[in-house]
Structures are given as structure tokens and as C-alpha cells.
Amino acid sequence: MQGSGLLAYNFWLALRNIRRNVVLSILMVVAIGIGIGASMSMVTVNYRFQANPIPEKSDVLHYVRLDSGDPNAQNDAPPNQLTYLDATALLRAKRAFREAAMSQARMAVVPPDREQRPFFARARATSADFFAMFNAPFAHGGGWTAAEDEGAEQVVVLSAPTNDRLFGGENSVGRTLRLANGDYRIVGVLDEWEPSTLFWDTSSGGPGPVEDVFVPWSLIVANALQRQGNTNCWKPLDGTGLSAFLNSECVWIQYWAELRNEAEHDDYVAFLDAYATEQKALGRFPRPLDNRATPLMDWIAEDGGVPNEARVLLGLSILFLAVCLINTLGMLLAKFLGKASEIGIRRALGASRGRLMQQYLVEAGIIGIAGGLLGIALTWAGLRGIDGLIDEDLGSFLVIDWKMALAAVGLAILATLVTSIYPTWRACSVQPSVYLKSN
Amino acid sequence: MEFGPIWRAAMRNKTGALLVVLQVAFTQALIVNAVAIVERQSLIMGRPSGIDEANIFHVRSSAFADNFNSRGAIEEDLRLLRGTPGVTAAVQINSVPISGSGMSMALQTTPGDQANGVPTSVYYVDEQGVDALGIELIAGERFRPEDADWVQGVGLWPPRTILSKTLAEALFPEDPGLGVGKIVYIGETQPMTVAGVVEKLSAPWPGWDLAEHSILVPRHPVSTDTTYLIRTEAGRRDALMPDIERALAEREPGRIVLDMLTMEQTRERTFDIGGAIVTILVFTVTLLVAITSLGVAGLTSFNVTRRYKQIGMRRALGATRGQILRYFLAENFLFTAIGIVLGAILAVAINFVLVTSFDVPRFSWVWMPVSMLGLIVVSLVAVLFPARRAAQVPPAVATRTV
């Protein structure tokens, strides 16, 4: 027998063996499945913190940082956010293909239905390019224009859940909504949009649903919106009130630029350096030049790190997988050695050691695949379980994607094959003569 | 015991022995570290706040209307809350115990920047503070109505304060009167007289090292965003909550009434992730012990099958059933013992890594012998069934085979 014919024969033999020893085989599949389910649940949690939220654009989206920080601080990176002065200057310069400044805010919403009480919405004030940059899907209408932003017009884009809550899911574009203390014209309603994390804002984002409403960036000042999120000041404010804050060295703005290739990136960083040098002349930017436009995935790796709890649980779950595999090893050993007399007879009848090993490895592989499939199911159940344990709305954070599913089966097969090498070798080393002698 | 022959037999089947040893070792290492995490988390979650949690709820009011009269609204709200039948006491408060967010300052008994400050959390309340929190005043007196000031932003500290007992003992270790009537300095130089001491009041951060260091300060922060803490008569809280929420919302439509939570809900919110981790770890450890005991039982069962003939031979040569049973139990005990010793070393090594890089607590040593003993018992129970099967092997087996 050659090639595929041999493999098919081995496959048939393996299936026959599995059926002959159903209980032991099921136990092995369960042990591997539980081990894979536990470890892959935690692998997925860790992976999701580092996952690419927007694969189609991740290489062109860049997070912009300027080193306007404290000269005495021991940092090896620029501050995580921008000052208002700098964000305004960059927006005005318009050097990127697309770019957006943004910050989180809180806005009171007065529902058109007078029966509903006012509530606070999570808002994001941002530039017109935001929607195109992050591929925001619209159900109705669209974003605002740059001119509307510059003119501080009171326009708003609603998320799908917000539109459902306020307008029962109808097309509300063109209608007016009372927000904070002004009437806002609805220009767009988003479709269901569930990026795995709010990656555009690592300081206050993380897993969870997208913001409830989006408003033009200029309103954060024009309407003095209630800003939220991380604010860091290294220098005391010069005076009090909003204007002192806006002119301060406090960083609180996230800034993204879409740079389509290496050349655009280099040009943009050169522009940032030139801007910083200009500012140095004005007495700002006391640190050495360090201005960056970091690609999205590098930025996530740098800043959106995996929480310690998730890493520790991952480590423990791998230990758990090890115990499950040791268990499987024991069972495989028991199973294969139980076949010793059969092996002895087949050896005596001329089957080579290599051929026998191949057959047993195929058998282990089948168990591995079954264990992997069970593992996928248990990973899914495990993630649902974790989601159920956590009250906070994690949005679509804890999902298993096809890559993780494939990895689960791959890991299961690999683990089973590695585990089975020793039992297989042991089983196939039996002396045929011993078994021919005994009954 | 017959450890000599057991050891020699094990050396002839090293793999089987090694598998038991490794399984037990990994299990032990995982249990000890998981328990360390669970233990600390449970300790934090179980920490009493000192306040009357069962009858307290809190609610936030956040104004959005232009020219909102914050002070007037707070005064009106307090009048409304305090006038509601069933409400024992109500205060405006700057942060809620256990909620996870609050304010901290340092206190010292001598002024100036040389003295070492004792860190404490700060609660702004008024004359109803002690009663609204339901804490026990063990020395001194409550605030007086005229003590509380109305401050926008930052201002000088009020002249009187109430300390938690733990903090009072830290500041005035020699004083049997717990410092009542004495001066403490806040912000290095500003004096406050200790008006009273309460038995127990936790900081807003349950995981904090100094979780019982707290002071009450008589102050109303004037802000559009404020929180009220309300204590009701026993058993009336849940019925009163929706009424009070509605009354507050209707009294002043220029603000939003939000985040109305009982203390139980506040706990759930604060311990959302921590509680989930505890559940996950407890589930994992239980599953692990089950899998390990099944594995040990399986391997022993396999050994019994393989040694079927030898067991028959021994029986034929005069070994009793009890001796066979004991043999397998002793064999298992030997492997498990090696496993837990190895596991103890592994547990320490893993814990060292976790402590140094991941802020996991060092495990308490008491869990080491407890988990060792537990694993030996579990392992012996697991082996009991296959060992009994071994004891049932008839001596006649010896005569049937070559």
C-alpha cells in the first residue's frame, strides 16, 4: 500500500480502534477539550486586548503625539495626548490625508418624548474626518462637513442604540434634538457598529459599545461641553477659567491622522518636528524633539496593554492545559499498551514499526481533532460564561473569531500528537516474540 | 510499609509514576496560587465598610440647565429628603464608601512639611453625617448645624473633623481619649479640632492598604454635580427608592437624577471584575481537582490491569486482600507525596514570578500544608476504587497463565 491508500487504511484502523474503546476515547476527547476550552478562553481574552479592531485600515491610521511634556519627567515617550494649542494648530495646518482631534464628553439629552426623563449620553466631540477615517457605517445621512465643524454648527450623529431609544429606530435625520442647552440638528444615524474596543481613545475607551452621540469638535469650546477622560497637566495653569485651560500645557486630546504610505508618514513627522521647533522658539516644548505618528497596531501594543489579571489567568490556564494533557498521556499509554498483543501479532505478520507508529499517530490525531472541536465549543461557552459574570457591557469584546477557532483545533492536534509520541513509541517497541508466546 | 518493593516496581514503570507525580505537582502549584488570588480578593470584598449598608442608598444629581442655582438646589433637595417619612437621615456627600472613587489627604499632629503625614480618605458631610452613614460615635460629639461651610472649588478647611477609630489610634497612639479635643493638621498647616471619633468607617477604596483611615469634614461642596446618601428606617429602603428618585426629578427639571444605587449594588459594581475572577478561579480549581483525581484513578486502574497476573501470584503466595489494597494505596501515597513536594517548589517559583511582575499577593503559608493534605486525601480516595478491584483478583489467576 502506498500514500493515500495507506493513510486511508490507517484511518480506518484508527476509527475501528476508537470505536472498540469508546469510553477511554471519549474521556481523552473530554480531557483535551476541557484543557483547550480553558486555555483558549483566556488566550482569546488576552488576544482581544491586542486584536486589530479595523484590519482594513490599521496600517494607514496613525496616532499623533507631540512631546510638549515636562522637561524633568523621566519619560521615554511623548505624552499620550495633545494640548488644545497643538491640536488646534495641527487641525489648521491640514497636512494629513485625513485627520481628527477628539475628546470624550458628557451631554444631557432631553428626549423628544416628554414622557422620557432627560439622561446623560456619552458623547465624542471630533472632527469631520472621524467617520471616514474609522469607516463608521451610516444607516441614514452622514457625518458633518469640515465647514459645519468650523462654523460650530449644532449638528449631531446618533448611534443606532441612541436612535432606537429616542426615535424608535426611525430615520431621524433632519429632526432636532435637545442636547445639553442647545437644539442640535441630526445629520446622521449610525448603523450597528461594534468595534472590539473603542480604540480611538485608549485613555477612557477599552471594551464596550461606541459613544451614544457624536458632535463637531469645535463645540467642545464653543458650547463648553462637559469634557471627560484623562487630563494631565505638568505646568500650573496661567489664570482660571476655560481660556486658561485651553492655553495651558494640559494634555487631554486624542489626535489621529490617516497617512496612506511611508512618504506621507515621513512628511507628516517632519511637519510635526518643524512645528515643535517653531514652538520651542516661543518657549514651549522644553524637551528634545520626539514627535510621533504611530501606526494603530503599534499604538495598541504600546498603550492598550493587556491587564495583569488577564495575563495571570492565561498563565494558570496553561498550567491547567498541562494537567489535562498529562491525563491524556496516561490514557493513551493505557490504551496503546493494552493493544500490545495485537501489535505483537501484526509485527510478527510483517508490519513495520514505522507503519504501526503511523497508524497510532493517525488515531491520536483524530482524537486531537475531536478534542479541538469540543474545545471550540467550550471556549465559546467559557467566553459567554465570563461575559455573564461581568456586569459591565463589554459590547462585542468577548467573541471567538475564526482565527481563534482554527488556533484551538491546531493547538489540540499539536498537543495530542506531541503527547502521543511517547505512548506510540512505547507501544510499537514491543517484542513480537513475547506476545506470540503467551495466550 | 512495603515502600522498598513499591519503589523498585515504580522504577520498572517510570512513566506511570512520573505522570502521577507531575499531575499532582502542577495541580498543587495551581491551587496554591489560585487560592492566594481568591483569598486576597475575598478579603477585600468581605471587608465591612462600617456603615449601615442594608438601609443606605445613594443617588447623584447632575444639572444641565443654564444658570443653575446649585446651592439652592442642594438645600431644597436635602429638605425634601429629610422631610420624607421613612428617611432616618440624609446628607450631601462627596464620595460613597466602597464605590472606588474618592478623595485623600494626609493628616499630621504637628504642622509643617517635616512631619510625616498619615494618609486618610475624606468624606464631606454635615451634621447628619454620622446618622446618615449609620456609624457609631464612640467619643466626642457630632457636627453642629453651623459647622458645615458652602464652598465652591477649594477653600480653607473647616475647623472641626471626626476621625475613624483606626486613624485616631494611628495619629494619637498614646491617648486613651482617642485625640478628641486635640488638633490635627491637614494640608501640612491647616488646623482642625477633633470633634469626635467613630468606631469604623472605611475609605472609598476597599483594596487600599489603609482601608479604615477616614475622616468626616463638615462641608457642602457647591457644584452642579452632587451625590446624596440616604439612610432609611430598617426595611423601608427598597420601597422608598423609586419614590425619592421621582420626587427629586420632578422637583427640579433642570438636572438629571442618575446612578441611584443601594450599597449592595455599589459593591457589585466595584467588585465586578474581581468577583468574576474569584468565580473563574474557584471553578477552575474544582474542575482541576476532579480531572486530576480521575487521572490518578485511571492510571492506577491501568496498573491493576497490567499487574493482574502478578497480583494473582501474590495472592497465591499468601498475600491477603488487605495487603494488596494497602500496596496500591501506599504506592499512590508515595507518588502523591513526591508530587506535592515538587508542587510546593513549583508553587513558590510561580508565586515569585506572579508577585514580582503581576501584583499578585504572596500566598499565605497555611495553604501549603492544607492543599498538600487535601491532595493526598483526594488522591487516596481516587485510588480506592481501582485498588479494591485489585484486591478482588482471585489467587487462581496465578495457575492459569505461564
Chai-1 contact restraints between the chains, C-beta under 6 A:
chainA,res_idxA,chainB,res_idxB,connection_type,confidence,min_distance_angstrom,max_distance_angstrom,comment,restraint_id
A,A108,B,F64,contact,1.0,0.0,6.0,A-B,restraint_1
A,A108,B,I256,contact,1.0,0.0,6.0,A-B,restraint_2
A,R117,B,A249,contact,1.0,0.0,6.0,A-B,restraint_3
A,P118,B,I256,contact,1.0,0.0,6.0,A-B,restraint_4
A,F120,B,I256,contact,1.0,0.0,6.0,A-B,restraint_5
A,A180,B,F64,contact,1.0,0.0,6.0,A-B,restraint_6
A,N181,B,D66,contact,1.0,0.0,6.0,A-B,restraint_7
A,N308,B,F358,contact,1.0,0.0,6.0,A-B,restraint_8
A,N308,B,D359,contact,1.0,0.0,6.0,A-B,restraint_9
A,E309,B,I277,contact,1.0,0.0,6.0,A-B,restraint_10
A,V312,B,F358,contact,1.0,0.0,6.0,A-B,restraint_11
A,V312,B,V360,contact,1.0,0.0,6.0,A-B,restraint_12
A,L316,B,L30,contact,1.0,0.0,6.0,A-B,restraint_13
A,L319,B,F26,contact,1.0,0.0,6.0,A-B,restraint_14
A,L319,B,L30,contact,1.0,0.0,6.0,A-B,restraint_15
A,F320,B,L288,contact,1.0,0.0,6.0,A-B,restraint_16
A,A322,B,F26,contact,1.0,0.0,6.0,A-B,restraint_17
A,V323,B,Q23,contact,1.0,0.0,6.0,A-B,restraint_18
A,V323,B,F26,contact,1.0,0.0,6.0,A-B,restraint_19
A,V323,B,T27,contact,1.0,0.0,6.0,A-B,restraint_20
A,I326,B,L19,contact,1.0,0.0,6.0,A-B,restraint_21
A,I326,B,L22,contact,1.0,0.0,6.0,A-B,restraint_22
A,I326,B,Q23,contact,1.0,0.0,6.0,A-B,restraint_23
A,N327,B,G295,contact,1.0,0.0,6.0,A-B,restraint_24
A,G330,B,L19,contact,1.0,0.0,6.0,A-B,restraint_25
A,G330,B,G295,contact,1.0,0.0,6.0,A-B,restraint_26
A,G330,B,G298,contact,1.0,0.0,6.0,A-B,restraint_27
A,G330,B,L299,contact,1.0,0.0,6.0,A-B,restraint_28
A,A334,B,F302,contact,1.0,0.0,6.0,A-B,restraint_29
A,L389,B,A276,contact,1.0,0.0,6.0,A-B,restraint_30
A,L389,B,T279,contact,1.0,0.0,6.0,A-B,restraint_31
A,I390,B,D272,contact,1.0,0.0,6.0,A-B,restraint_32
A,I390,B,A276,contact,1.0,0.0,6.0,A-B,restraint_33
A,D391,B,D272,contact,1.0,0.0,6.0,A-B,restraint_34
A,E392,B,D272,contact,1.0,0.0,6.0,A-B,restraint_35
